Amino acid sequence: MSSFNPAYLKINLLAGLTVALALVPEAIAFALVANLSPLTGLYAAVIVAFITSAFGGRPGMISAAAGSLAVVMVALVVQHGAQYLLAAVVLMGVLQLLFAAARLGKFIRMVPHPVMLGFVNGLALVIFLAQFNHFKEAGPDGAPQWMAGPELAVMAGIIVVTMAVIYLTPRLTKAVPSTLVGILVASIGCIVLGIETKTVGDLGSIAGGLPAFALPEVPWNMETLRIVFPYALVMAGVGLIESLLTLTLIDEITDTRGQPNRESLALGASNVVAGLFGGMGGCALIGQSMINVNSGATGRLSGIAAALFLMAFILFGSTWIEAIPLAALVGVMFVVCEKTFEWGTFRLVGKVPRADVFVIVLVAGITLVYDLAVAVIAGVIVSALVFAWQHAKQVRAAVSQDEQGWKVYALEGTLFFASVTPFQALFAPKDDPQDVVIDFLRARVVDHSAIQAIDALAERYRLLGKRLHLRHLSPDCRELLDKARGMVEVNVLEDPRYRVADDKLG
């Protein structure tokens, strides 16, 4: 916020209002998924959004009650009750604070780009499919069933009108966020025309007072810790992954750089406070963050305003907010999904390595059918294995003969567990002369598998009665070698000095 001027205030306050309106049905829905009261989700949205916006490391990003956390919470609530969940939320925040204190947030920068694309596309699909739950209503037997007939047609019509207004408004004016215009047009139109349709109030009442401080009503003993810790650990991991990946995405969109450790610290603090004030906790929301950023609000004020507007809705404006057609907010989220999904992914097929395309599809698929944290971890593991495989193929040797008639293998590349087999295939001990030199000047030995490979190669030459000369190995390598140790030629001036990952040197 370089200049606190009227234009800045207008953009951020209107963006905050739009985000607050979009947060209402999401927070209520996530609370209901976790078998909690609507206010539990709304209080979490207010507290988490305010603290992370005011003190976090990524201005413009919106955090609140999240569906990815709700699906983890539901089992704990069903088995032990809401108070145990509040204790788990507090512990989740403490774990996130410890993560920030250890300054581990920087490692999010190591997530490969294909994993990021899969994360974005997967969440866009999750948000898109989640909206169809609003097309269901209770049947005669109480079970949810799909809408049909005029009711479905009305809801679809409101969605289409809302989306059309959102897409067309920027062509007429950019003075007001198009999503806010879409919500207002749909809401006013339904009121003026007397159209009956599902509203926000049908999800649950949002009327309430200020959240009150209270310690979770659970026994403060090791048994309670045993119950809540596994849930808190999973929720902390999911919250950090979703928040930090969303932070990275907004960094790319705005061409700025957020602070992952600071964001982790603010997220942890907000969850501790949320748990102590009756909220279900939360993390970054990619949908609401995209609404905010696309509205031009990339500072802290919009997120703070969203939290304050949401609190005002709870205290004073519940009647008006509950009258908003649910279809209007569904239309907003459909537009968010369209803008969030990386459509350029389809153009990458045939232009990037197939392994990258596979990782994108894998992460998006696991996010869609299972869990965000598992999807990202799986994507990182597959990307690391692909990298190791590709790097392993880069081991090669230039073969020559020196003035003594010895055969010289000038090795290039990195020798580690994945490149051991290509390394061994470079040599033909039976066909080599009596003296053979392996020069490691332009190579690096990384781990214990590489040391074992060198020892095994030395043994092959020894059994054939041939002399192997190893040059330019680091002191660590010389210390770790067993059968090949006597074959190392030491040159103090030329030998490199690097470390080898091996427990013997631990």
Backbone torsions as a table, in degrees:
resi	resn	phi	psi	omega
1	MET	NA	86.4	-176.9
2	SER	-76.4	-31.3	-179.7
3	SER	-140.8	121.8	-177.5
4	PHE	-86.4	73.4	-174.5
5	ASN	-107.8	170.5	-178.4
6	PRO	-57.6	-37.6	-179.6
7	ALA	-64.8	-41.3	178.9
8	TYR	-64.0	-45.1	179.5
9	LEU	-60.9	-43.9	-177.8
10	LYS	-63.4	-47.6	-178.4
11	ILE	-60.4	-46.9	-175.2
12	ASN	-73.7	-37.2	179.4
13	LEU	-70.0	-41.3	178.3
14	LEU	-68.2	-39.2	176.8
15	ALA	-63.9	-40.4	178.3
16	GLY	-62.9	-40.0	177.6
17	LEU	-63.6	-43.2	179.2
18	THR	-61.9	-45.4	-179.8
19	VAL	-63.1	-41.9	179.9
20	ALA	-60.6	-42.3	178.4
21	LEU	-63.6	-39.4	179.5
22	ALA	-72.1	-25.1	-179.3
23	LEU	-74.4	-28.5	-173.4
24	VAL	-57.7	-58.6	-177.7
25	PRO	-66.3	-32.5	179.7
26	GLU	-64.9	-48.2	-178.2
27	ALA	-62.6	-41.1	179.1
28	ILE	-65.5	-45.4	-178.0
29	ALA	-62.4	-42.1	-178.9
30	PHE	-66.5	-37.3	177.6
31	ALA	-64.5	-41.1	179.8
32	LEU	-67.6	-35.6	176.1
33	VAL	-58.5	-40.1	-177.9
34	ALA	-86.6	10.8	-179.3
35	ASN	60.5	41.3	179.5
36	LEU	-119.6	166.5	177.3
37	SER	-73.4	151.0	179.3
38	PRO	-53.4	-38.9	-178.2
39	LEU	-64.0	-26.9	177.4
40	THR	-62.1	-40.5	177.0
41	GLY	-73.0	-39.3	-179.0
42	LEU	-67.7	-42.2	177.3
43	TYR	-62.4	-40.2	177.7
44	ALA	-61.5	-42.4	-179.8
45	ALA	-61.0	-43.7	-179.7
46	VAL	-62.6	-51.3	-173.8
47	ILE	-67.9	-48.5	-176.6
48	VAL	-66.9	-42.3	179.4
49	ALA	-63.3	-43.0	-177.2
50	PHE	-65.6	-50.0	-174.3
51	ILE	-68.5	-44.0	-178.8
52	THR	-69.5	-35.0	178.3
53	SER	-69.3	-39.3	-177.2
54	ALA	-76.1	-36.0	-171.1
55	PHE	-124.0	-3.4	-175.0
56	GLY	-74.4	179.3	-176.0
57	GLY	-99.8	5.2	179.7
58	ARG	-137.2	84.3	176.7
59	PRO	-56.1	139.7	-179.2
60	GLY	97.7	-19.3	179.1
61	MET	-85.4	140.6	-177.9
62	ILE	-109.6	126.2	175.6
63	SER	-118.6	144.5	-180.0
64	ALA	-168.1	-169.5	175.6
65	ALA	-56.3	135.6	-171.1
66	ALA	-126.7	143.6	178.6
67	GLY	-66.9	-33.2	179.5
68	SER	-62.7	-29.3	176.2
69	LEU	-84.4	-33.3	-177.3
70	ALA	-61.6	-38.6	-178.4
71	VAL	-68.8	-23.8	176.0
72	VAL	-79.6	-35.5	-174.4
73	MET	-71.2	-31.2	-167.1
74	VAL	-57.8	-39.6	-178.9
75	ALA	-64.0	-40.5	179.3
76	LEU	-65.2	-42.1	-179.2
77	VAL	-65.1	-43.5	-178.6
78	VAL	-63.8	-40.8	-174.8
79	GLN	-82.0	-35.1	-171.1
80	HIS	-127.7	-13.4	177.3
81	GLY	102.5	167.0	-174.1
82	ALA	-65.6	-32.2	-177.8
83	GLN	-65.7	-36.1	176.6
84	TYR	-67.4	-33.3	175.9
85	LEU	-63.9	-43.8	179.8
86	LEU	-60.5	-38.5	176.1
87	ALA	-64.6	-39.2	178.6
88	ALA	-66.1	-36.1	178.7
89	VAL	-65.5	-42.6	177.5
90	VAL	-61.4	-45.2	179.9
91	LEU	-65.6	-36.9	175.0
92	MET	-57.1	-45.4	178.5
93	GLY	-62.6	-39.3	178.8
94	VAL	-63.4	-43.0	178.6
95	LEU	-62.5	-38.3	178.0
96	GLN	-69.1	-34.1	175.1
97	LEU	-65.2	-39.7	177.7
98	LEU	-65.5	-38.7	176.2
99	PHE	-59.1	-44.7	179.5
100	ALA	-67.5	-39.8	-179.4
101	ALA	-63.6	-32.3	177.6
102	ALA	-80.5	-2.1	177.2
103	ARG	56.5	49.3	-178.8
104	LEU	-94.9	-6.3	-177.5
105	GLY	-60.7	-26.9	-177.3
106	LYS	-62.0	-23.5	-176.3
107	PHE	-70.3	-11.4	176.5
108	ILE	-65.2	-22.8	178.6
109	ARG	-67.8	-15.9	-178.3
110	MET	-87.0	-5.2	178.4
111	VAL	-67.1	123.6	-177.1
112	PRO	-63.4	154.0	-178.1
113	HIS	-61.1	-40.5	176.8
114	PRO	-59.0	-34.1	176.6
115	VAL	-66.3	-40.0	177.4
116	MET	-61.0	-44.3	179.6
117	LEU	-63.6	-41.4	177.9
118	GLY	-63.9	-39.8	177.7
119	PHE	-60.8	-48.5	-178.0
120	VAL	-63.6	-48.6	-178.3
121	ASN	-66.3	-39.1	178.9
122	GLY	-63.0	-45.6	179.7
123	LEU	-67.3	-36.2	177.2
124	ALA	-60.5	-41.8	178.6
125	LEU	-68.1	-39.4	178.8
126	VAL	-61.8	-45.7	179.3
127	ILE	-62.9	-42.2	-178.7
128	PHE	-61.3	-50.2	-177.4
129	LEU	-68.1	-31.2	-179.7
130	ALA	-63.7	-27.3	-178.7
131	GLN	-66.8	-24.4	-177.2
132	PHE	-71.9	-13.6	173.6
133	ASN	-62.8	-25.5	179.7
134	HIS	-76.2	-8.3	177.6
135	PHE	-90.3	8.9	178.9
136	LYS	-110.2	153.6	176.5
137	GLU	-144.6	162.3	-178.1
138	ALA	-69.5	131.3	178.0
139	GLY	-85.6	-176.7	179.2
140	PRO	-57.7	-32.2	179.9
141	ASP	-90.7	4.2	179.9
142	GLY	90.1	-12.6	179.8
143	ALA	-79.4	144.6	-180.0
144	PRO	-67.6	139.9	177.0
145	GLN	-141.5	157.8	-176.2
146	TRP	-70.3	144.3	174.1
147	MET	-63.6	158.4	177.1
148	ALA	-151.5	164.6	173.8
149	GLY	66.9	-146.0	-175.5
150	PRO	-59.1	-36.9	-178.5
151	GLU	-61.3	-43.3	178.2
152	LEU	-66.3	-40.8	-179.4
153	ALA	-63.7	-41.5	179.1
154	VAL	-63.0	-46.5	-178.7
155	MET	-63.6	-42.6	178.6
156	ALA	-63.2	-39.7	179.4
157	GLY	-63.3	-42.1	179.0
158	ILE	-63.8	-40.0	178.7
159	ILE	-61.2	-46.4	-179.0
160	VAL	-62.1	-44.4	179.6
161	VAL	-62.9	-44.8	-179.8
162	THR	-59.9	-46.4	-179.6
163	MET	-64.6	-39.9	179.5
164	ALA	-62.5	-43.1	179.1
165	VAL	-63.3	-41.3	-179.0
166	ILE	-62.9	-41.2	-178.4
167	TYR	-75.7	-31.2	-175.5
168	LEU	-87.5	-28.8	-176.3
169	THR	-55.3	-44.3	-179.6
170	PRO	-59.6	-22.7	178.2
171	ARG	-75.1	-21.9	180.0
172	LEU	-97.5	-43.5	-180.0
173	THR	-159.3	149.3	174.8
174	LYS	-115.9	14.1	-177.6
175	ALA	-73.0	-24.9	-178.0
176	VAL	-127.5	139.1	177.3
177	PRO	-55.9	130.7	-176.0
178	SER	-64.3	-31.5	179.2
179	THR	-65.5	-38.7	177.4
180	LEU	-64.7	-41.3	178.1
181	VAL	-61.3	-42.4	179.8
182	GLY	-61.1	-43.7	178.9
183	ILE	-63.8	-44.0	-178.6
184	LEU	-65.6	-44.2	-179.6
185	VAL	-61.9	-44.9	-179.2
186	ALA	-65.2	-42.6	-177.7
187	SER	-66.8	-48.3	-179.3
188	ILE	-64.3	-40.0	179.7
189	GLY	-61.2	-41.5	179.5
190	CYS	-66.3	-38.3	-179.5
191	ILE	-68.8	-47.1	-177.5
192	VAL	-65.5	-42.3	-176.8
193	LEU	-86.5	-4.4	179.4
194	GLY	66.8	33.2	-178.7
195	ILE	-79.9	128.4	178.0
196	GLU	-95.6	126.8	-179.8
197	THR	-156.8	169.4	178.0
198	LYS	-62.4	139.3	179.3
199	THR	-121.7	173.1	178.2
200	VAL	-58.7	-35.0	-179.5
201	GLY	-62.9	-23.1	178.8
202	ASP	-68.9	-22.5	177.1
203	LEU	-75.8	-31.7	-178.0
204	GLY	155.1	155.0	-179.9
205	SER	-72.8	141.2	178.2
206	ILE	-106.7	3.8	-179.1
207	ALA	-70.6	139.0	179.8
208	GLY	-177.3	-176.8	178.1
209	GLY	-108.9	-165.3	177.4
210	LEU	-70.3	142.9	177.1
211	PRO	-64.4	142.4	-176.9
212	ALA	-108.6	143.1	178.5
213	PHE	-72.6	135.3	175.9
214	ALA	-164.4	132.0	174.3
215	LEU	-68.3	142.1	176.8
216	PRO	-54.7	133.7	-177.2
217	GLU	-84.3	75.5	178.7
218	VAL	-134.2	156.3	173.5
219	PRO	-65.1	127.6	-178.0
220	TRP	-89.3	77.2	-178.9
221	ASN	-142.8	-179.8	-176.4
222	MET	-67.2	-29.2	178.9
223	GLU	-64.9	-42.7	176.2
224	THR	-63.0	-42.3	177.8
225	LEU	-60.1	-41.2	179.7
226	ARG	-61.8	-35.3	-178.7
227	ILE	-74.2	-47.2	-170.7
228	VAL	-87.5	-23.6	-173.3
229	PHE	-59.4	-47.1	-179.9
230	PRO	-57.9	-41.0	178.8
231	TYR	-67.4	-42.5	-179.7
232	ALA	-62.4	-39.1	-179.2
233	LEU	-65.1	-45.5	179.3
234	VAL	-65.4	-44.1	179.9
235	MET	-63.8	-39.7	178.3
236	ALA	-61.8	-43.4	179.7
237	GLY	-65.4	-46.8	179.5
238	VAL	-61.6	-44.9	-179.4
239	GLY	-62.1	-43.1	179.8
240	LEU	-66.3	-44.0	-178.7
241	ILE	-62.4	-48.3	-178.1
242	GLU	-65.3	-40.1	-179.0
243	SER	-67.5	-46.0	-174.9
244	LEU	-73.5	-32.6	175.2
245	LEU	-71.1	-37.5	175.0
246	THR	-64.6	-39.5	175.4
247	LEU	-56.8	-45.9	179.8
248	THR	-63.2	-39.9	178.8
249	LEU	-62.3	-45.4	-179.8
250	ILE	-67.4	-34.4	173.6
251	ASP	-55.1	-44.7	-178.2
252	GLU	-68.5	-40.7	-177.9
253	ILE	-66.4	-42.1	-175.1
254	THR	-94.0	-4.8	-177.8
255	ASP	55.8	41.7	176.0
256	THR	-128.3	-179.8	-177.6
257	ARG	-129.0	118.3	177.0
258	GLY	-82.3	178.1	-179.3
259	GLN	-119.1	98.4	-175.0
260	PRO	-59.8	-41.2	-178.8
261	ASN	-66.2	-40.6	178.3
262	ARG	-65.5	-39.2	178.0
263	GLU	-65.1	-40.4	177.7
264	SER	-62.6	-39.2	179.1
265	LEU	-64.0	-46.8	-179.8
266	ALA	-65.6	-38.9	179.4
267	LEU	-63.8	-45.1	178.2
268	GLY	-60.7	-45.1	179.3
269	ALA	-62.4	-41.7	-178.5
270	SER	-64.9	-36.3	179.7
271	ASN	-72.6	-35.3	174.6
272	VAL	-61.4	-47.3	-179.8
273	VAL	-64.2	-42.6	-179.3
274	ALA	-59.6	-44.3	179.6
275	GLY	-63.3	-32.6	-179.6
276	LEU	-82.1	-11.8	179.4
277	PHE	-118.4	24.5	172.8
278	GLY	78.4	23.5	178.2
279	GLY	-104.7	156.1	-175.7
280	MET	-87.2	5.9	179.9
281	GLY	77.8	176.8	-178.8
282	GLY	-177.2	-171.1	178.7
283	CYS	-159.7	-171.3	-177.7
284	ALA	-66.6	145.2	176.0
285	LEU	-115.4	117.5	-176.0
286	ILE	-68.2	-35.1	-179.2
287	GLY	-64.6	-53.1	179.9
288	GLN	-66.6	-33.0	177.2
289	SER	-64.5	-38.7	178.3
290	MET	-68.7	-39.0	175.4
291	ILE	-57.6	-45.3	-177.2
292	ASN	-65.0	-50.7	-177.0
293	VAL	-66.2	-41.6	179.4
294	ASN	-66.6	-19.5	175.3
295	SER	-81.4	-5.0	179.5
296	GLY	93.9	6.4	-177.9
297	ALA	-97.6	106.0	-179.9
298	THR	-119.8	12.6	178.1
299	GLY	-105.0	-172.8	-176.7
300	ARG	-79.9	-26.5	-171.4
301	LEU	-61.9	-37.6	-175.6
302	SER	-64.3	-42.7	178.9
303	GLY	-66.5	-40.8	176.4
304	ILE	-62.9	-43.5	179.2
305	ALA	-62.8	-40.2	179.2
306	ALA	-59.7	-43.4	179.2
307	ALA	-63.9	-43.1	-178.9
308	LEU	-68.6	-40.2	176.1
309	PHE	-61.4	-42.9	-179.2
310	LEU	-63.0	-39.5	177.2
311	MET	-66.5	-37.2	177.9
312	ALA	-65.2	-38.0	176.8
313	PHE	-58.9	-44.8	-178.0
314	ILE	-63.8	-41.2	-174.2
315	LEU	-81.7	-42.5	-168.6
316	PHE	-125.6	-27.4	-169.3
317	GLY	-112.6	23.2	-175.0
318	SER	-61.1	-37.7	-177.7
319	THR	-62.1	-43.7	-180.0
320	TRP	-69.8	-45.2	-176.1
321	ILE	-66.9	-37.1	179.8
322	GLU	-67.7	-15.6	179.8
323	ALA	-87.2	-8.0	-179.8
324	ILE	-66.8	130.6	178.0
325	PRO	-61.1	131.7	179.3
326	LEU	-62.9	-31.8	-179.6
327	ALA	-61.6	-33.3	179.1
328	ALA	-63.2	-42.3	-179.8
329	LEU	-73.5	-30.9	173.8
330	VAL	-64.1	-41.9	177.2
331	GLY	-60.7	-40.3	177.1
332	VAL	-60.2	-45.4	-177.6
333	MET	-69.1	-31.5	174.9
334	PHE	-62.8	-42.3	177.8
335	VAL	-64.2	-41.3	177.9
336	VAL	-59.1	-43.3	179.6
337	CYS	-61.3	-43.9	-179.3
338	GLU	-62.6	-38.7	-178.8
339	LYS	-79.9	-24.8	-179.1
340	THR	-80.1	-39.5	-177.3
341	PHE	-61.8	132.2	180.0
342	GLU	-84.3	89.9	-176.9
343	TRP	-65.9	-22.1	177.8
344	GLY	-65.8	-12.0	178.5
345	THR	-57.6	-38.1	-177.8
346	PHE	-65.6	-28.8	179.7
347	ARG	-77.1	-12.6	-179.4
348	LEU	-77.3	-20.7	-178.2
349	VAL	-61.9	124.9	-178.2
350	GLY	89.6	-12.6	-178.8
351	LYS	-108.4	-20.0	178.3
352	VAL	-121.1	163.7	179.0
353	PRO	-55.4	144.2	-178.9
354	ARG	-60.5	-29.6	179.0
355	ALA	-62.6	-37.8	178.5
356	ASP	-65.9	-42.0	177.8
357	VAL	-63.0	-40.8	178.7
358	PHE	-61.3	-42.3	-179.8
359	VAL	-64.1	-41.6	179.0
360	ILE	-59.8	-48.5	-178.9
361	VAL	-66.2	-40.3	-179.4
362	LEU	-61.0	-50.1	-177.8
363	VAL	-64.6	-43.9	179.2
364	ALA	-62.8	-41.8	-178.3
365	GLY	-66.1	-45.6	-179.9
366	ILE	-66.6	-38.2	176.3
367	THR	-59.9	-40.3	-176.2
368	LEU	-70.0	-43.0	-171.7
369	VAL	-103.0	-13.4	-175.6
370	TYR	-131.9	-85.3	-169.6
371	ASP	-156.2	140.9	-178.3
372	LEU	-63.6	-47.9	-176.3
373	ALA	-61.7	-45.0	178.9
374	VAL	-62.1	-40.3	-179.3
375	ALA	-61.0	-46.6	-178.3
376	VAL	-67.3	-43.1	179.1
377	ILE	-62.0	-43.6	178.2
378	ALA	-61.9	-41.9	179.4
379	GLY	-63.5	-42.0	178.6
380	VAL	-64.7	-41.7	-179.6
381	ILE	-64.1	-46.4	179.7
382	VAL	-63.5	-41.6	178.5
383	SER	-62.2	-40.1	179.1
384	ALA	-65.5	-40.5	178.8
385	LEU	-66.5	-39.9	177.2
386	VAL	-63.0	-43.8	177.9
387	PHE	-60.2	-44.1	-179.9
388	ALA	-62.4	-41.9	179.6
389	TRP	-63.6	-45.2	-179.9
390	GLN	-66.9	-39.6	179.8
391	HIS	-67.4	-33.2	-178.8
392	ALA	-64.5	-31.9	-178.3
393	LYS	-75.0	-6.4	-178.1
394	GLN	-90.4	3.3	176.0
395	VAL	-77.5	125.5	-179.3
396	ARG	-148.9	170.4	-178.7
397	ALA	-143.3	133.1	173.3
398	ALA	-90.4	122.0	-175.1
399	VAL	-99.6	133.5	178.3
400	SER	-150.6	-178.0	179.1
401	GLN	-130.1	132.3	-178.7
402	ASP	-88.8	-177.0	-175.2
403	GLU	-66.3	-18.9	179.2
404	GLN	-88.8	-2.1	-177.7
405	GLY	86.0	7.8	179.0
406	TRP	-81.5	143.6	176.6
407	LYS	-82.3	129.3	-175.1
408	VAL	-115.7	123.5	172.1
409	TYR	-101.4	108.0	176.8
410	ALA	-90.0	99.9	-172.3
411	LEU	-78.4	140.8	175.2
412	GLU	-131.9	142.2	177.3
413	GLY	117.6	-170.9	-178.4
414	THR	-111.8	126.3	-179.9
415	LEU	-99.8	111.9	179.3
416	PHE	-149.4	-173.2	-170.0
417	PHE	-54.3	-36.2	-175.9
418	ALA	-81.6	-18.2	-177.0
419	SER	-105.0	8.2	-178.7
420	VAL	-62.5	-46.6	-177.9
421	THR	-64.1	-47.5	175.5
422	PRO	-61.0	-35.3	177.9
423	PHE	-61.2	-48.1	-178.4
424	GLN	-66.1	-29.9	-179.5
425	ALA	-72.8	-12.6	-180.0
426	LEU	-72.3	-19.4	-170.1
427	PHE	-112.1	148.5	177.4
428	ALA	-130.5	78.8	-174.9
429	PRO	-54.5	-37.4	-178.3
430	LYS	-65.1	-33.2	-176.5
431	ASP	-92.8	-11.4	-176.3
432	ASP	-77.8	156.6	177.9
433	PRO	-70.4	-175.1	-174.8
434	GLN	-64.6	-35.0	-179.3
435	ASP	-118.0	128.2	-178.2
436	VAL	-130.5	136.5	179.4
437	VAL	-114.4	131.9	169.8
438	ILE	-114.1	116.2	-176.6
439	ASP	-101.5	118.1	-177.2
440	PHE	-98.4	17.7	-174.8
441	LEU	-58.9	-38.4	-177.1
442	ARG	-107.0	23.0	177.4
443	ALA	-128.2	168.9	178.1
444	ARG	-140.3	133.4	177.0
445	VAL	-95.7	126.1	-168.7
446	VAL	-106.6	-45.0	-170.1
447	ASP	-136.7	-176.7	-176.0
448	HIS	-67.4	-31.5	176.9
449	SER	-61.2	-38.2	178.2
450	ALA	-66.3	-41.1	178.1
451	ILE	-60.9	-44.7	179.0
452	GLN	-63.0	-37.1	179.1
453	ALA	-64.7	-40.1	178.2
454	ILE	-66.3	-42.7	177.2
455	ASP	-60.6	-43.6	-179.6
456	ALA	-64.3	-39.8	178.2
457	LEU	-65.5	-41.0	177.6
458	ALA	-60.7	-38.8	179.3
459	GLU	-65.3	-38.1	178.2
460	ARG	-61.5	-43.1	178.9
461	TYR	-68.9	-38.7	-178.8
462	ARG	-63.5	-40.8	-179.7
463	LEU	-66.5	-23.5	177.1
464	LEU	-90.1	1.5	178.7
465	GLY	74.5	25.2	-178.8
466	LYS	-110.0	156.5	-175.7
467	ARG	-102.0	126.2	178.7
468	LEU	-108.2	132.0	-179.4
469	HIS	-116.3	121.1	-179.6
470	LEU	-105.9	122.5	-176.4
471	ARG	-119.6	151.8	174.0
472	HIS	58.8	48.0	170.5
473	LEU	-99.6	150.8	-178.8
474	SER	-75.7	162.1	176.9
475	PRO	-55.8	-37.0	177.5
476	ASP	-60.1	-43.0	179.5
477	CYS	-62.2	-45.0	-179.1
478	ARG	-61.6	-36.7	-179.3
479	GLU	-71.2	-32.9	-175.7
480	LEU	-85.1	-26.8	-178.4
481	LEU	-63.2	145.7	-179.8
482	ASP	-111.0	-81.1	-177.3
483	LYS	-68.5	-25.2	-177.3
484	ALA	-96.6	1.9	-174.2
485	ARG	-60.1	-40.4	-178.2
486	GLY	-72.3	-8.1	-178.9
487	MET	-95.3	-4.3	-177.5
488	VAL	-79.5	131.3	175.5
489	GLU	-101.1	117.9	-174.7
490	VAL	-90.1	131.2	174.0
491	ASN	-133.0	99.0	-172.5
492	VAL	-57.5	-36.3	-176.2
493	LEU	-76.3	-34.6	-172.9
494	GLU	-101.6	-23.3	-175.7
495	ASP	-64.7	134.4	178.4
496	PRO	-72.4	164.1	177.2
497	ARG	-127.8	108.2	176.0
498	TYR	-146.4	164.5	-176.0
499	ARG	-95.8	150.1	175.8
500	VAL	-114.1	133.0	178.7
501	ALA	-75.3	99.3	-177.2
502	ASP	-151.6	136.5	-177.5
503	ASP	-63.6	-26.6	-179.4
504	LYS	-63.5	-23.6	-179.0
505	LEU	-99.6	4.4	-175.0
506	GLY	-68.7	NA	NA
